Each structure stands twice: as structure tokens, then as C-alpha cells.
Amino acid sequence: MIEQIVTPVAHDLGQFEVRRALPSRARSMVGPFIFVDQFGPAELDLGAGMDVRPHPHINLATVTWLFQGAIDHRDSLGSMATIRPGQVNLMTAGRGIVHSERSPATERAAGAKLYGMQTWLALPDGREEIDPAFEAVADLPLIADGGAKAIVIMGDLWGERTPTTCHSHTIYAEIVLSAGGALPIVARAADERAVMLVGGAAEIGGQRLGLYELTVLAPGEDMVLSSASGGRVMLLGGESFATPRHVWWNFVSSSRERIEQAKADWRAGAFPLVPDDAAEYIPLPDGVPKTVSYP
């Protein structure tokens, strides 16, 4: 049974489109997932690339997952990693971190491809202000069963557990279905679960999935994900949060006062710099940003 369908808001960034499903007026979270963006598929002009200038985060963890392309990640801890398909990048902001995301020079020269997901996980009560950290994990379990295969990005699914750090109970997986393929989505995996079709076609519980829609599954019910012609689907969710989270721009917290402090700190230049990428930054928005809480 389908509990809810969230239609994302599309943002045209020129040569590629970003579709934001969470947060929305319809729903704020699915498990710890408080931000869900899907971007591409797109191939940019020769010499062009994605350039997300340094910007701050607090009280969350960002998860970047690519289907195509590559992104250079740099952060204020001194981390530098080139994200590629099959590798998950988990950046824990905790009490505060700054990072940038840019297309590598080799990608720009060949015509940068962009196709993937960026999600944020709210940090649980009592752990929002932990030390910032970064990890890139490529040794991820692959489940293959006839016409279906899945990469377990975070958590424990289909009897496999990933080495990726989970600050709260989290499930996250990329599922690729061949024509006629199917995979069970069991209720016990998480309190809250959702799927997003990001390519091809698929059904869950006999109901066709809309492309890029976030389909929230009813709790306590086993379901089957299937495809007659082949498709790519993201599964996400985890434990439900008892304490509400607030979102403003790149900041997430259980405390509005903490977000106000983060805004003041960024305005005052009190966040750390990103080594080798400190010449520019994204200023604090003057008005209402695109990412906000919906009361």
C-alpha cells in the first residue's frame, strides 16, 4: 500500500535540472532523510562543469551518490575525494563544516556528465553537535537475484550490512531491475520507507511509479518492487524522528536558535575555510532560501 506520493519541485540550473522531493509542504522527512535531490541525467557543454562554491552545514550528514559522472569534494577538514559511481560520500557536518563540489578538469574537457542523488540525513537527538567527519566508501555489498541487483549504500538490507557509518537507523540502496525483474521490500527494514524511480519504469505492489516522484510506503507491509521493461529505483528510509527538525538553507537542527547562530557565524566568517578552495563562497541568502521548513 502507498501512503503518500511527493512530487518534486524542479529547479532548472541551465544545463541540468535538479528535482527536490524533500523537504516539501507535503512531507518533511522519511526516516532521517530530510533532504532528497535528484539531478540529471545531463551532459554539459565541453569545458563546462558543476561548480558549487564553498558553503556551510550543521547538524546533518550529506550523502552523495552518482549513477554517471564525477564530482570533486573538498571540505574544511582537508578532505579531498573524487566521487564516482559505486562510491558513497558521507560528510557529517555535526557542529559545523564547509565544503565545495566541482566537476573535475578531466570531466570538463570531455563534457561533464551529471546524474545522481544528493540527500541529507538529520542527526539524531544528542548527536547533532558531534565532531565533523568525512568518509568515502566503495566496498559496498551487491545483491543479485535473477533480474534484479541492488547496491546497499547504507544500513542493513537483504541480509547484507554496509561499512558506511549510520548515525541513526538508516536504509539506502540503488536497485536496478532488468525486464521481468523483482525484489522484495520488507516492512521490518525500517520504520519509514520510500522509493524513487530515477530511470526506466517500475511498479511496487502492482502500482506504477511516477518518474522522480518520492513514493512513501505504508509502514508494516511487505511489498514487491518489479519492472516489466527495466528500471532504476532508489530505496531510502530508517527510524522515525520523535523531535521535529527545522531547515533553513544549508542548516538543519532541532533548535531554531542554533540555526540563527549558524547564520550569524557564516555571515561573520566564523566557519573554517576549505583548503585549496577558499577564494570564493556562497553568501547567506538575503531572503527566503529554496530549502526551508514547512510548518
C-alpha positions as CSV (number, residue, x, y, z in Angstrom):
1,M,0.0,0.0,0.0
2,I,1.2,3.5,-0.9
3,E,1.0,6.0,2.0
4,Q,1.9,9.2,0.1
5,I,3.3,10.4,-3.2
6,V,5.5,13.5,-3.1
7,T,6.0,15.3,-6.5
8,P,9.4,17.0,-6.5
9,V,9.9,20.7,-7.3
10,A,12.2,21.1,-10.4
11,H,14.9,23.7,-10.5
12,D,16.4,24.5,-13.9
13,L,20.2,25.2,-13.4
14,G,20.8,25.9,-17.1
15,Q,22.4,22.8,-18.4
16,F,20.9,20.4,-15.9
17,E,17.8,20.0,-13.7
18,V,17.6,19.3,-10.0
19,R,14.4,17.8,-8.6
20,R,13.8,18.3,-4.9
21,A,11.4,16.0,-3.2
22,L,12.2,16.8,0.5
23,P,11.6,19.0,2.3
24,S,8.2,19.8,0.9
25,R,4.9,21.1,2.1
26,A,3.6,17.5,1.7
27,R,6.2,15.9,3.9
28,S,9.3,16.9,5.8
29,M,11.2,13.6,6.4
30,V,11.3,9.9,5.6
31,G,13.2,8.3,8.5
32,P,16.3,10.5,8.9
33,F,16.2,11.7,5.3
34,I,15.3,15.4,5.4
35,F,16.5,16.5,2.0
36,V,16.3,14.5,-1.2
37,D,17.6,15.9,-4.5
38,Q,17.8,14.0,-7.8
39,F,19.8,15.6,-10.6
40,G,20.3,14.8,-14.3
41,P,20.9,12.8,-16.5
42,A,22.7,15.6,-18.3
43,E,25.8,16.1,-20.4
44,L,27.2,19.6,-20.1
45,D,29.0,21.6,-22.9
46,L,32.7,21.0,-23.4
47,G,34.6,23.0,-20.8
48,A,31.6,23.5,-18.6
49,G,31.0,21.8,-15.3
50,M,29.2,21.9,-11.9
51,D,30.6,24.5,-9.5
52,V,29.1,24.5,-6.0
53,R,31.2,27.1,-4.2
54,P,32.1,26.5,-0.5
55,H,29.1,26.6,1.8
56,P,28.4,25.5,5.4
57,H,26.3,22.8,7.1
58,I,25.4,22.0,10.7
59,N,23.6,19.1,12.5
60,L,23.3,16.9,9.4
61,A,25.1,14.4,7.2
62,T,25.2,14.7,3.4
63,V,25.2,11.6,1.2
64,T,26.3,11.9,-2.4
65,W,25.6,9.0,-4.8
66,L,26.3,9.1,-8.6
67,F,25.0,7.0,-11.4
68,Q,27.2,8.8,-14.0
69,G,29.9,11.4,-13.9
70,A,32.3,12.5,-11.2
71,I,32.5,15.3,-8.6
72,D,35.4,16.6,-6.7
73,H,34.6,17.0,-3.0
74,R,36.7,19.3,-0.7
75,D,35.9,20.3,2.8
76,S,37.2,22.3,5.8
77,L,38.7,19.1,7.4
78,G,41.1,19.0,4.5
79,S,39.3,16.0,2.9
80,M,39.5,15.7,-0.9
81,A,37.8,12.9,-2.8
82,T,36.6,12.4,-6.4
83,I,33.1,10.9,-6.2
84,R,32.4,8.3,-8.8
85,P,29.6,5.8,-9.4
86,G,29.7,2.9,-6.9
87,Q,31.3,5.0,-4.2
88,V,29.3,6.8,-1.4
89,N,30.5,10.0,0.1
90,L,29.2,10.7,3.6
91,M,30.1,14.0,5.1
92,T,29.0,14.5,8.7
93,A,28.6,18.2,9.5
94,G,27.9,17.9,13.2
95,R,28.8,21.2,14.9
96,G,29.9,22.7,11.6
97,I,31.7,22.0,8.3
98,V,32.2,23.8,5.0
99,H,32.6,22.1,1.6
100,S,32.6,22.6,-2.1
101,E,31.6,20.3,-5.0
102,R,33.0,20.8,-8.5
103,S,33.4,18.8,-11.7
104,P,36.9,17.5,-12.2
105,A,39.0,19.1,-15.0
106,T,39.1,15.7,-16.9
107,E,35.3,15.7,-16.9
108,R,35.0,19.3,-18.1
109,A,37.4,18.5,-21.0
110,A,35.3,15.5,-22.2
111,G,31.8,17.0,-21.5
112,A,30.9,16.6,-17.8
113,K,28.1,14.1,-17.1
114,L,25.8,14.6,-14.1
115,Y,23.3,12.0,-13.0
116,G,22.8,11.1,-9.3
117,M,21.4,11.8,-5.9
118,Q,22.2,14.2,-3.0
119,T,20.5,13.6,0.3
120,W,20.8,14.9,3.8
121,L,20.3,12.9,6.9
122,A,19.3,14.7,10.1
123,L,21.5,13.8,13.0
124,P,19.6,12.2,16.0
125,D,18.9,13.8,19.3
126,G,22.0,14.1,21.4
127,R,24.3,13.7,18.4
128,E,23.6,16.9,16.4
129,E,26.8,18.6,17.6
130,I,29.2,15.7,17.1
131,D,32.6,16.4,15.5
132,P,32.5,16.8,11.7
133,A,33.8,13.9,9.7
134,F,34.2,12.6,6.1
135,E,34.3,9.1,4.6
136,A,34.3,7.7,1.1
137,V,33.2,4.1,0.9
138,A,33.5,2.0,-2.2
139,D,33.4,-1.5,-0.7
140,L,29.6,-1.8,-0.8
141,P,27.5,-5.1,-0.8
142,L,26.0,-6.0,-4.1
143,I,22.8,-8.2,-4.1
144,A,22.0,-10.0,-7.3
145,D,18.9,-12.2,-7.7
146,G,17.9,-13.1,-11.2
147,G,16.6,-10.0,-12.9
148,A,17.4,-7.6,-10.0
149,K,20.5,-6.3,-8.4
150,A,21.0,-3.8,-5.6
151,I,23.9,-1.9,-4.1
152,V,23.4,-1.4,-0.4
153,I,24.6,2.1,0.3
154,M,23.7,2.5,3.9
155,G,22.3,0.2,6.6
156,D,21.3,-3.5,6.7
157,L,19.2,-4.8,3.7
158,W,18.6,-8.3,2.3
159,G,20.9,-9.8,4.8
160,E,23.9,-7.6,4.0
161,R,25.3,-4.7,6.0
162,T,27.4,-1.8,4.7
163,P,30.5,-0.4,6.3
164,T,29.1,3.1,5.8
165,T,28.6,4.9,9.1
166,C,25.0,5.3,10.2
167,H,24.3,7.9,13.0
168,S,20.7,6.5,13.3
169,H,19.0,3.5,11.8
170,T,19.1,4.2,8.1
171,I,18.5,2.2,4.9
172,Y,19.6,3.4,1.5
173,A,20.0,1.4,-1.7
174,E,20.2,1.6,-5.5
175,I,18.1,-1.1,-7.2
176,V,18.5,-1.9,-10.9
177,L,15.7,-4.2,-12.4
178,S,16.0,-6.0,-15.7
179,A,12.9,-6.7,-17.7
180,G,10.8,-9.0,-15.6
181,G,12.9,-8.5,-12.5
182,A,11.6,-8.2,-9.0
183,L,12.9,-7.6,-5.4
184,P,11.1,-7.8,-2.0
185,I,10.9,-4.6,0.1
186,V,10.2,-5.9,3.6
187,A,8.5,-3.9,6.3
188,R,10.9,-4.8,9.1
189,A,13.7,-3.0,7.3
190,A,12.7,0.4,8.7
191,D,10.0,2.5,10.4
192,E,9.6,4.6,7.3
193,R,10.4,3.7,3.7
194,A,10.2,5.4,0.3
195,V,11.2,4.6,-3.2
196,M,12.0,6.9,-6.1
197,L,12.1,5.8,-9.8
198,V,15.1,7.5,-11.4
199,G,15.1,5.8,-14.8
200,G,13.1,3.4,-16.8
201,A,9.8,2.0,-15.4
202,A,8.8,0.1,-12.3
203,E,5.9,-0.9,-10.1
204,I,5.6,-1.5,-6.4
205,G,2.7,-3.6,-5.0
206,G,1.3,-3.5,-8.5
207,Q,1.2,0.3,-8.6
208,R,3.2,2.1,-11.3
209,L,5.8,4.5,-10.0
210,G,6.0,8.0,-11.4
211,L,9.4,9.1,-12.7
212,Y,11.2,11.1,-10.0
213,E,8.3,11.0,-7.6
214,L,9.0,10.1,-4.0
215,T,6.6,7.2,-3.2
216,V,6.2,6.7,0.6
217,L,5.3,3.2,1.5
218,A,2.8,2.3,4.3
219,P,4.6,1.0,7.4
220,G,4.3,-2.6,8.4
221,E,3.6,-4.0,5.0
222,D,5.9,-6.2,2.9
223,M,5.9,-5.2,-0.8
224,V,7.4,-6.3,-4.1
225,L,9.3,-3.9,-6.4
226,S,9.1,-5.1,-10.0
227,S,9.6,-4.0,-13.6
228,A,8.3,-5.3,-16.9
229,S,10.8,-3.4,-19.1
230,G,13.7,-2.5,-16.7
231,G,14.2,0.4,-14.3
232,R,16.4,2.1,-11.7
233,V,14.9,2.8,-8.3
234,M,16.3,4.3,-5.0
235,L,15.1,2.9,-1.7
236,L,15.5,5.1,1.4
237,G,14.3,5.4,4.9
238,G,15.0,4.5,8.5
239,E,13.9,5.3,12.0
240,S,11.2,7.9,12.5
241,F,12.3,11.0,14.5
242,A,10.2,12.0,17.5
243,T,11.7,15.5,17.7
244,P,10.9,17.8,14.7
245,R,13.8,19.2,12.7
246,H,14.0,22.7,11.3
247,V,15.6,23.5,7.9
248,W,16.9,26.8,6.6
249,W,19.2,27.0,3.6
250,N,22.0,24.5,4.3
251,F,21.3,24.3,8.1
252,V,19.3,21.6,9.8
253,S,18.7,21.4,13.6
254,S,16.1,20.6,16.3
255,S,16.7,24.2,17.5
256,R,15.8,27.3,15.6
257,E,18.1,29.2,17.8
258,R,21.0,27.0,16.7
259,I,20.2,27.8,13.1
260,E,20.2,31.5,13.9
261,Q,23.6,31.1,15.4
262,A,24.9,29.3,12.3
263,K,23.5,32.1,10.1
264,A,25.4,34.7,12.2
265,D,28.6,32.6,12.2
266,W,28.6,32.3,8.4
267,R,27.8,36.0,8.0
268,A,30.7,36.8,10.3
269,G,33.2,34.4,8.6
270,A,33.5,32.2,11.7
271,F,33.3,28.9,9.9
272,P,36.5,27.2,8.9
273,L,37.9,27.6,5.3
274,V,38.2,24.9,2.7
275,P,41.9,24.3,1.9
276,D,42.7,24.9,-1.9
277,D,39.2,26.3,-2.4
278,A,38.9,29.4,-0.2
279,A,38.9,32.2,-2.8
280,E,35.1,32.3,-3.1
281,Y,32.0,31.2,-1.2
282,I,28.2,31.2,-1.3
283,P,26.9,34.1,0.7
284,L,24.0,33.8,3.1
285,P,20.7,34.3,1.3
286,D,19.1,37.7,1.9
287,G,15.5,36.4,1.6
288,V,13.9,33.0,1.9
289,P,16.1,30.3,0.5
290,K,14.8,27.4,-1.6
291,T,15.3,24.9,1.3
292,V,13.1,25.8,4.3
293,S,11.0,24.2,6.9
294,Y,7.3,24.0,6.2
295,P,5.2,24.5,9.4
